[in-house]
Amino acid sequence: MIQGSTELVAIVGSPIAQVKSPENFNRWFADQQQNVAMIAIDLAQTALGDFVQTLRGWQNLRGCVVTVPYKQLLAGCLDSVSERSAALRSINVIRREADGRLVGDIVDGEGFLNAARKHGFDPQDKQALVIGTGGVGSAIAYSLCQAGVSRLVISDISPERVEALGKLLRSAFPTIAISASPTSLEPFDLVVNASPVGMSAASDEGPMPLPGVLLATLKATTLVADVVTSPAVTPFLAFARRLGCPIQTGPQMALAQLGNLGHFMGVTPLEI
């Protein structure tokens, strides 16, 4: 029950109906008997500027999770951001300080790694492939490098975006082998689809994020992950599961990231 004394957090994006954060957060708040609630805001892009100004004065709002398509657009509208957000020019969470200042970070990568570690994956000295160079993919790639992978390969339909992300990561992590366009999946300990391919697929036979000739080289010991939340098991994950690979779903990542997001906004502990 939301009351006048309830503190709020929000998630903003467009569309918003598919997001899992409200149910995850509100279930946790209820279980912990916290007088806090999350609301979902489907915001038109034309209202972004007014929304930022409203956040500054919204005194019972602790913070805001940011999802597509506003991760990059809002990153330049805040008073300060983390080092990784500055590097990636992207955010996925905003904290409103008591004086109305807005501070941003991107914790998609940390949430992804929290989920991957629950599957027994230790990124240190491992080889990883990240498919997709948008906000989520870039954050996952950055966090994998921070966590000590020995080799990172990036794949995307846009060679320009691959080159831009590769240049950024090579500058930040000069000791890590960073390249593009894999010729085989056999060397990888982790393959993650961070692109929208597979979203809203109606069956296991839907679109794949990689060509069939590459998918044929996937080995059964590789952790295969997807950031798509609906369906939970995408055609890509269904294919990997048929091969015997361990899989990580988008909802698992969303749940694992709850502590990172909530802690930044000051409404949950880091470990949940």
N, C-alpha and C positions, 0 to 999 in steps of 0.2 A: 504494500500500500504506500503510494507516494503521498507525503504530507508536506506541509509548509516548511517543516524543519529538515526535510530530506536533502542531502547533498547529492548533486548530479554529476555524472560524467556522460559523454556523448560519443557517438560514432557518426562521422559525416562522410558522405560520398554520393554517387549517383550512377547506377541504381543502388539501392541499399537493401532490398528485400532478401537477398541471398546471404547476407553476412551472419556469422555465428556469434559475434562478440556479445550482443545484448543478452542472449539466452545464457551464455557461459558466465558473464559477469553477474547477471541478476540472480542466477542460481547460487553462485558463490556468496554474494551479499546476503541472500536469504538464509543460507546455511550457517553463515557466521553471525546472523542477527545484526547486520550492519544497516544503519539508516542511510543507505546510499543506493542509487539506482542509475542504470544506463538507459539513455534514450537514443533512438536512431533518427538521423536527420538526412532526408533525401534533398540535397541542396542544388539548386540551379547554379550554373557557373556564373551567371550574371550577378548573383547575390554574394559572391565570395568576399568582396571588399567590405560590404556591410556586415557580413558574418564575423569577420575578424574584429571589427570594431565592437560588435555586440559581445564577443567573447571577453574583451577587455573589461567590460562593465558587468558581466554576468556573475554576480557575487556568490551565488550558491552552486556554481559550476567549477569543479576542480580541474577538469581537463577534457581532452577530446582525442579520440582515436581517429585517424585519417585514412581513408581507403580510396580506391580508384574513383575518379580520375584526378584527385586533388593533391596527391603526395608531392609532386614537383611544384605545382602552382602555389601551394601554401608555404612551401619551404622558404620562399623569399619575402614572406609577409610578417615574419616573426621578429622578436627583439633579439633572440640569440638561438643558436642551434649547436648540437654536439659536433665534434670533429668529424665523425663519420657522415653525419648529415650534410655538413659543409662540403665534404669531398664528393658525396653522391648527389648533392643538390636535391635532396628528397627527405621527407619526414613521414612518419606514420603515427606520431603521437605528440600532443601539445599539452603542456602543463600551464595552468593559469596561476601566476604568483599572486600573493595577497594584494600587491599594489597594481594588479592588472597587466603586468608584463607577461608576455607569452614566450615560452621556451619550448624548443622542439628537439626530437631525436627520432632515429629510425631503428627499431628493434626487431624488424622482420627476421633478420639474419640470426639474432640471438634466440628468438623464439623457435626458428627452424632447428638450430643446433640443440636446444633443449629437448625437442621431440626426437631428434636423431639419436641423442645419447640414451634416451629411453629404449631405443632399439639396439643398444650396445655399440653404436658407432662412435669411435674416437677419431676426430679429424687429424690428429697429429701424424704427419708424414704419410698421409693418405693421398690418393689421386681422385679428383672429383670433376664431374662434368655438370655445368649449369646451363640449362636451355632457357633462354629468355633473358633479355638485358633491361627490362623495365625496372620499376621501383623495387619489387620483391626480389627479382633475380639479381639485381646489382647488390642489394643488401645481403643476400645469402652469399654471393661471391666474396664480398668484402669480409664478412664474418668468418667464412671458411679460411681465408688468408690470415686473418687475425689469429685463428685457432691453430694454425701451423700446418696446413696441407703442404705437401711437397710439390704438387702439380695441380693446376687448375686449367680446365679447358672451357671456353665459352662458345655457345652456339646461339644463333639468332637469324631470323630471316633478313635482317638488315646488316650487311657487312660494315656499314658506317658506325652503327651502335656497338657492334662487337669491337671494332678498332678503338672507339672512344673509351669503352670500359676497360679494355685491355691496357691501354696507355695509362689510365688512372691507376689501375692496380699494380702495374709494373713499377710505376713511380713510387707508390706507397709501400710495396713489398718486393724490393729488388732481388731477394734471394729465392723467390718462388718462381718456378717455371710456369709461365702463363701463355697460353696459345689459343688458337681458334680452330674450328672445323675438324672434329675428330674423324679419323678414318676407321676406327674400331672402338667398340665399347668394352672390349675384353680387359684393358688395363685398369678400369675404374672400380674403386671401392664404393663410390656413390654416384648415382645419376639422378638429377633432380629436374623435373619439368617446372619451371617458374614462368611459363607462358600461359595464355588463356586456352590453349588447344586442349580440347576435351571438355570444356565447360558446357554444361547442360546436355551432354551426350545422352542419347536415349538408350544406347545398348553398348555392350562390350566391343562392338565392331566399329565404333566411331573413329574420328580423326586421331592421328598420332603425331607427336611432336618431332619425330625423327623418321627418316626413310626406312623402309623395310629391310634394305640391305644392311643398314647399321644395327637395327633391332635384332637381327639374326646373330649378331656377335655378342649379345648380352650374356653374361655368365650368372649362374644361379646364386653365387655368393655376394653379388652386388646389392647394396641397399638402394632401392628405387623409390623415389619420393615424388609427390605432386603437390602443388600449392592450391590447386583447384578445390573448392569446397563443395561444389554440387555438379555432378554426383561425387560422393565421397570416394568411391572406387571408379576412377576414370578408365577409359579404354586402355590407356598406357599402363596403369597399375594392374588392370585385369590381365593384360598380356604378360607383365612381369611375374605376377602371381602364378600364372600357368606354367612359367618356366621354373618355379620354385624359389624365386627371389623374395627376400623380406621386403615388405612395402610400408611406406609411410604416407598417410592420407593428409589432405588439406585440413580437415577438421581436427586431426591430431596436432598439427602445427598450430592451429588457431587456439586450441585449448592450452598447449604448452606455453604459448606466448602471453597468456593472460597475466601471469605474474610480472613479466617484463613491462607490459603496458600499465598495469595497475600500480606497480611500484613507482614508475616514473610520474604518474599522476598523483601519487600519495594516498591511494585508497586500498592497496593490498600489500602484503609482504612480497619480496622478490620470489621466494620459493613457496609455491602453493601446492 
